[in-house]
Amino acid sequence: MQKVKIVTDSTCYMPKAYLEKYDIKVVPLYVRFGDEVYREGVDMSHDEFYRKLHETNILPETTQPAPEDFESVYRDLLKDGYEIISIHISAGLSGTINSANAAKEALQSDKIHIFDSKFTSMGLGYQILEIAKMLFEDNMPLSDVLNIIPTLYKHMNIYFLVPDLFWLARLGRIGKAKALLGTVVKIKPILFFDEGIVNVLEQPRTLERGKERMIELTKEKVTKFGLKYITVAYGENLEEAEQYKDFLEREFNKSVSLTQLGPVIGTHTGPQVLSIHFYTERI
């Protein structure tokens, strides 16, 4: 196994089994309820976050890791002789990558390689999985992996639905979808990631039609580019996600996983988000 470590952030929401198998280091982002500050995945679990949303009138906010958070992780790995691949939530959503770059500059090391995934959740997680497989299963030289990483995001697709745009709009993470604000409130837009920014793909008028349309859009992509990984991401709406997962498995004749979005992304999508994340075989 090569002397390389992968560092990411807590918004990847990868299954613990993968994090442990490849010894991936996770730097947490922060979620704040008033004066109470929690490290995502450390001080507050996903379920605890959604419960707290209902128990308090204080709306949560999020904060990127401090440069010192990355410095601490990087310094220990460098001391142990590792090269570092550090890949993170889209710079269009968070300043996390700025903190990582500041830490690299402070340490003045050319052994830290930082990348913007242009996604989050398993849009980030599937890219990490591909990097880990290239490094630790295919034994691909690090230089080759570093050249491939900037292309991985092109395999990734995320479509998602929210009951309304309140959560995305209130903290300014709505990207190009802000054009919909002030329009017909009954529209349930299908949103997607457009070069790291949230944008509107289509505007069905009901959530049910939106859920049908997300599957149709996924089929169009999969027919053209193949399908390697797929998951249904959700907030606190597990039952709805399980039903959607079952439908997708019948449609694609492929196992579909479930990914619960954690406090940081849940702060911006709200608790009733429903999403398809999928990674294509070709680009």
SULHUJO-V483790 format. One record per pair of residues at least 12 apart in sequence whose ideal C-beta (glycine too) atoms are under 10 Angstrom apart, sorted by the first residue. I is the first residue (numbers start at 1). GAP is how many residues later the second one is. If there is no record, write none. Layout:
BEGIN
<<I	GAP> <I	GAP>>
END
This chain:
BEGIN
<<1	21> <1	22> <1	134> <1	135> <1	136> <1	138> <2	80> <2	81> <2	132> <2	133> <2	134> <2	137> <2	138> <2	139> <2	140> <2	143> <3	74> <3	77> <3	78> <3	79> <3	80> <3	108> <3	139> <4	73> <4	78> <4	79> <4	80> <4	81> <4	107> <4	109> <4	127> <4	128> <4	131> <4	132> <4	138> <4	141> <4	142> <5	17> <5	18> <5	19> <5	20> <5	68> <5	69> <5	71> <5	72> <5	73> <5	75> <5	77> <5	78> <5	79> <5	80> <5	81> <5	130> <6	13> <6	16> <6	17> <6	18> <6	19> <6	20> <6	76> <6	78> <6	79> <6	80> <6	81> <6	122> <6	123> <6	125> <6	126> <6	129> <6	130> <7	17> <7	18> <7	19> <7	20> <7	63> <7	66> <7	67> <7	70> <7	75> <7	77> <7	78> <7	79> <7	80> <7	81> <7	93> <7	105> <7	106> <7	107> <7	121> <8	16> <8	17> <8	18> <8	19> <8	77> <8	78> <8	79> <8	80> <8	81> <8	88> <8	92> <8	107> <8	109> <8	116> <8	117> <8	119> <8	120> <8	123> <9	16> <9	17> <9	18> <9	19> <9	20> <9	31> <9	32> <9	55> <9	56> <9	60> <9	61> <9	77> <9	78> <9	79> <9	80> <9	85> <9	87> <9	88> <9	90> <9	91> <9	108> <9	111> <9	115> <9	255> <10	16> <10	17> <10	18> <10	19> <10	20> <10	21> <10	29> <10	30> <10	31> <10	32> <10	55> <10	79> <10	86> <10	252> <10	253> <10	254> <10	255> <11	15> <11	17> <11	18> <11	29> <11	30> <11	51> <11	77> <11	78> <11	79> <11	82> <11	83> <11	85> <11	106> <11	108> <11	109> <11	110> <11	112> <11	113> <11	114> <11	250> <11	251> <11	252> <11	253> <11	254> <12	12> <12	14> <12	29> <12	75> <12	76> <12	77> <12	105> <12	107> <12	108> <12	109> <12	110> <12	111> <12	112> <12	113> <12	114> <12	115> <12	116> <12	117> <12	247> <12	250> <13	27> <13	28> <13	33> <13	107> <13	108> <13	109> <13	110> <13	111> <13	112> <13	218> <13	220> <13	246> <13	247> <13	248> <13	249> <13	251> <13	252> <13	264> <14	12> <14	107> <14	108> <14	110> <14	111> <14	112> <14	114> <14	115> <14	118> <14	245> <15	107> <15	110> <15	114> <15	216> <15	242> <15	243> <15	244> <16	25> <18	107> <18	110> <18	111> <18	114> <19	106> <19	109> <19	113> <21	108> <21	111> <21	115> <22	106> <22	107> <22	109> <22	110> <22	111> <22	113> <22	114> <22	115> <23	109> <23	113> <24	61> <24	63> <24	101> <24	104> <24	105> <24	107> <24	108> <25	45> <25	48> <25	49> <25	51> <25	52> <25	57> <25	59> <25	61> <26	14> <26	15> <26	16> <26	47> <27	12> <27	13> <27	37> <27	38> <27	39> <27	42> <27	43> <27	45> <27	46> <27	47> <27	59> <27	61> <27	69> <27	72> <27	73> <27	76> <28	12> <28	13> <28	14> <28	15> <28	16> <28	37> <28	41> <28	234> <28	235> <28	236> <29	12> <29	33> <29	34> <29	35> <29	36> <29	40> <29	59> <29	60> <29	65> <29	66> <29	67> <29	70> <29	233> <29	234> <29	235> <29	236> <29	238> <30	12> <30	13> <30	14> <30	31> <30	32> <30	33> <30	34> <30	35> <30	36> <30	39> <30	233> <30	234> <31	12> <31	13> <31	18> <31	21> <31	29> <31	30> <31	31> <31	32> <31	231> <31	232> <31	233> <31	234> <31	235> <31	236> <32	26> <32	27> <32	28> <32	29> <32	30> <32	31> <32	231> <32	235> <33	16> <33	19> <33	20> <33	22> <33	23> <33	24> <33	25> <33	26> <33	27> <33	28> <33	230> <33	234> <34	22> <34	23> <34	24> <34	25> <34	26> <34	27> <35	23> <36	16> <36	20> <36	22> <36	24> <37	24> <37	26> <38	14> <38	22> <38	225> <38	226> <39	26> <39	30> <39	224> <40	22> <40	25> <40	222> <40	223> <40	224> <40	225> <40	226> <40	227> <41	221> <41	222> <41	223> <43	220> <44	16> <44	218> <44	219> <45	215> <45	217> <45	218> <46	189> <46	190> <46	214> <46	215> <46	216> <46	217> <46	219> <46	220> <47	189> <47	191> <47	213> <47	215> <48	215> <49	186> <49	187> <49	211> <49	212> <49	213> <49	214> <49	215> <49	217> <49	218> <49	222> <50	185> <50	186> <50	187> <50	188> <50	210> <50	211> <50	212> <50	213> <50	216> <50	221> <51	185> <52	211> <53	182> <53	183> <53	210> <53	213> <53	214> <53	217> <53	218> <54	182> <54	217> <59	107> <59	108> <59	111> <59	112> <59	208> <60	107> <60	111> <60	203> <60	204> <60	206> <60	207> <60	208> <61	109> <61	110> <61	203> <61	206> <61	207> <62	31> <62	32> <62	109> <62	111> <62	201> <62	202> <62	203> <62	204> <62	205> <62	206> <63	31> <63	32> <63	33> <63	201> <64	24> <64	25> <64	29> <64	30> <64	31> <64	32> <64	33> <64	34> <64	35> <64	36> <64	200> <65	23> <65	29> <65	30> <65	31> <65	34> <65	35> <65	38> <66	33> <66	36> <66	37> <67	31> <67	32> <67	33> <67	34> <67	35> <67	36> <67	37> <67	38> <67	39> <67	40> <68	31> <68	34> <68	35> <68	38> <69	27> <69	30> <69	31> <69	34> <70	14> <70	16> <70	18> <70	26> <70	27> <70	29> <70	30> <70	31> <70	32> <70	33> <70	34> <70	36> <70	37> <70	42> <70	44> <71	28> <71	29> <71	31> <71	32> <71	33> <71	35> <71	36> <72	31> <73	13> <73	27> <73	30> <74	12> <74	26> <74	29> <74	30> <74	32> <74	33> <74	35> <74	37> <74	38> <74	40> <75	28> <75	31> <75	32> <75	34> <77	32> <77	34> <77	35> <78	29> <78	31> <78	33> <78	34> <81	30> <82	29> <82	30> <83	26> <83	27> <83	28> <83	29> <83	30> <83	59> <83	63> <84	16> <84	20> <84	23> <84	25> <84	27> <84	28> <84	29> <84	30> <85	27> <85	28> <85	29> <85	30> <85	43> <85	46> <85	47> <85	50> <85	57> <85	60> <85	61> <85	64> <86	14> <86	15> <86	17> <86	18> <86	26> <86	27> <86	28> <86	29> <87	13> <87	26> <87	27> <87	28> <87	29> <87	30> <87	37> <87	40> <87	41> <87	44> <87	62> <87	65> <87	66> <88	12> <88	13> <88	26> <88	27> <88	28> <88	29> <88	31> <88	32> <88	36> <89	27> <89	28> <89	29> <89	30> <89	31> <89	32> <89	34> <89	35> <89	107> <89	175> <89	176> <90	26> <90	27> <90	28> <90	29> <90	30> <90	33> <90	34> <90	63> <90	85> <90	103> <90	105> <90	106> <90	107> <90	108> <91	25> <91	26> <91	27> <91	105> <91	106> <92	24> <92	26> <92	27> <92	28> <92	81> <92	83> <92	84> <92	101> <92	102> <92	103> <92	104> <92	105> <92	106> <93	25> <93	26> <93	27> <93	80> <93	82> <93	100> <93	103> <93	104> <93	105> <93	171> <93	172> <93	175> <94	26> <94	79> <94	170> <94	171> <94	174> <96	20> <96	24> <96	168> <97	17> <97	18> <97	19> <97	20> <98	16> <100	12> <100	14> <100	15> <100	16> <101	13> <113	29> <113	32> <113	33> <113	36> <115	12> <115	16> <115	31> <115	34> <115	35> <115	37> <115	38> <116	34> <116	37> <116	80> <117	32> <117	35> <117	36> <117	39> <117	76> <117	79> <118	32> <118	34> <118	35> <118	36> <118	38> <118	75> <118	76> <118	77> <118	78> <118	79> <119	33> <119	34> <119	37> <119	38> <119	39> <119	74> <119	77> <119	158> <120	38> <120	73> <120	76> <120	113> <120	141> <120	144> <120	145> <120	148> <120	157> <121	37> <121	39> <121	110> <121	112> <121	138> <121	139> <121	140> <121	141> <121	143> <121	144> <121	148> <121	154> <121	156> <122	34> <122	36> <122	107> <122	108> <122	109> <122	110> <122	111> <122	135> <122	137> <122	139> <122	153> <122	155> <122	156> <122	157> <123	30> <123	32> <123	33> <123	34> <123	35> <123	70> <123	73> <123	108> <123	110> <123	152> <123	154> <123	155> <123	156> <124	28> <124	29> <124	32> <124	153> <125	31> <125	104> <125	106> <125	134> <125	152> <125	154> <126	26> <126	27> <126	29> <126	30> <126	102> <126	103> <126	104> <126	105> <126	151> <126	152> <126	153> <127	22> <127	24> <127	25> <127	26> <127	28> <127	29> <127	152> <128	24> <129	23> <129	99> <129	100> <129	150> <130	15> <130	18> <130	19> <130	22> <130	25> <130	26> <130	98> <130	99> <130	149> <131	14> <131	15> <131	17> <131	18> <131	21> <132	13> <134	14> <134	15> <134	18> <151	132> <152	127> <152	131> <153	40> <153	42> <153	43> <153	126> <153	130> <154	71> <154	126> <154	128> <154	129> <155	70> <155	71> <155	73> <155	74> <155	123> <155	124> <155	125> <155	126> <155	127> <155	128> <156	37> <156	73> <156	121> <156	122> <156	123> <156	124> <156	127> <157	35> <157	36> <157	60> <157	61> <157	64> <157	65> <157	68> <157	73> <157	119> <157	120> <157	121> <157	122> <157	123> <158	33> <158	34> <158	35> <158	40> <158	73> <158	75> <158	117> <158	118> <158	119> <158	120> <159	31> <159	32> <159	33> <159	34> <159	42> <159	43> <159	51> <159	52> <159	54> <159	55> <159	56> <159	58> <159	59> <159	62> <159	115> <159	116> <159	117> <159	118> <159	119> <160	29> <160	30> <160	31> <160	32> <160	33> <160	38> <160	41> <160	50> <160	54> <160	73> <160	74> <160	101> <160	109> <160	113> <160	114> <160	115> <160	116> <160	117> <161	27> <161	28> <161	29> <161	30> <161	43> <161	46> <161	48> <161	49> <161	50> <161	52> <161	53> <161	108> <161	111> <161	112> <161	113> <161	114> <161	115> <162	15> <162	26> <162	27> <162	28> <162	29> <162	45> <162	48> <162	73> <162	106> <162	107> <162	108> <162	109> <162	110> <162	111> <162	112> <162	113> <163	25> <163	44> <163	47> <163	74> <163	107> <163	108> <163	109> <163	110> <163	111> <164	21> <164	22> <164	23> <164	24> <164	25> <164	106> <164	108> <165	12> <165	13> <165	15> <165	16> <165	18> <165	20> <165	22> <165	23> <165	24> <165	26> <165	35> <165	105> <166	15> <166	104> <167	68> <167	99> <167	100> <167	101> <167	102> <167	103> <167	104> <167	105> <167	106> <168	12> <168	13> <168	21> <168	23> <168	30> <168	100> <168	101> <168	102> <168	105> <169	12> <169	99> <170	97> <170	98> <170	100> <171	96> <171	97> <172	96> <173	24> <173	25> <173	92> <173	94> <173	95> <173	96> <174	17> <174	23> <174	24> <174	25> <174	26> <174	94> <175	16> <175	18> <175	19> <175	21> <175	22> <175	23> <175	24> <175	25> <176	15> <176	18> <176	21> <176	22> <176	23> <176	24> <177	12> <177	14> <177	15> <177	17> <177	20> <177	21> <177	22> <177	23> <177	24> <178	20> <178	21> <178	22> <179	20> <179	21> <180	20> <180	23> <183	20> <184	19> <184	21> <186	19> <186	20> <187	13> <187	15> <187	16> <187	17> <187	18> <187	19> <187	23> <188	14> <188	15> <188	16> <188	17> <188	18> <188	19> <188	20> <188	21> <188	22> <188	23> <188	25> <189	12> <189	13> <189	14> <189	15> <189	21> <190	12> <190	13> <190	14> <190	19> <190	20> <190	21> <190	23> <190	24> <190	27> <190	85> <190	86> <191	19> <191	78> <191	82> <191	84> <192	22> <192	25> <192	83> <192	84> <193	84> <198	70> <198	71> <201	12> <201	13> <201	16> <202	12> <202	14> <202	15> <207	33> <207	65> <207	67> <210	64> <211	29> <211	32> <211	33> <211	36> <211	63> <211	65> <212	35> <214	18> <214	30> <214	34> <214	60> <214	61> <214	62> <215	29> <215	32> <215	33> <215	36> <215	37> <215	61> <216	35> <217	59> <218	12> <218	30> <218	33> <218	34> <218	58> <218	59> <218	60> <218	62> <219	32> <219	33> <221	57> <221	59> <222	29> <222	30> <222	32> <222	56> <222	58> <222	59> <224	56> <224	58> <225	53> <225	54> <225	55> <225	56> <225	57> <225	58> <226	53> <226	54> <226	55> <226	56> <226	57> <227	25> <227	26> <227	27> <227	51> <227	52> <227	53> <227	54> <228	26> <228	50> <228	51> <228	52> <228	53> <228	54> <229	25> <229	26> <229	27> <229	28> <229	48> <229	49> <229	50> <229	51> <229	52> <230	15> <230	18> <230	19> <230	22> <230	24> <230	25> <230	26> <230	27> <230	46> <230	47> <230	48> <230	49> <230	50> <231	14> <231	17> <231	24> <231	25> <231	26> <231	27> <231	28> <231	44> <231	45> <231	46> <231	47> <231	48> <232	12> <232	13> <232	14> <232	15> <232	16> <232	17> <232	24> <232	25> <232	26> <232	27> <232	28> <232	42> <232	43> <232	44> <232	45> <232	46> <233	24> <233	25> <233	26> <233	27> <233	28> <233	32> <233	36> <233	40> <233	41> <233	42> <233	43> <233	44> <234	24> <234	25> <234	26> <234	27> <234	32> <234	35> <234	37> <234	38> <234	39> <234	40> <234	41> <235	25> <235	26> <235	27> <235	30> <235	31> <235	34> <235	35> <235	36> <235	37> <235	38> <235	39> <235	40> <236	24> <236	25> <236	30> <236	34> <236	35> <236	36> <236	37> <237	23> <237	34> <237	35> <237	36> <237	37> <238	20> <238	22> <240	32> <240	34> <241	17> <241	18> <241	19> <241	32> <241	33> <241	34> <242	16> <244	12> <244	14> <244	30> <244	31> <244	32> <245	12> <245	13> <245	31> <248	28> <248	30> <252	26> <254	24> <256	20> <256	22> <257	20> <259	16> <259	18> <261	12> <261	14>>
END
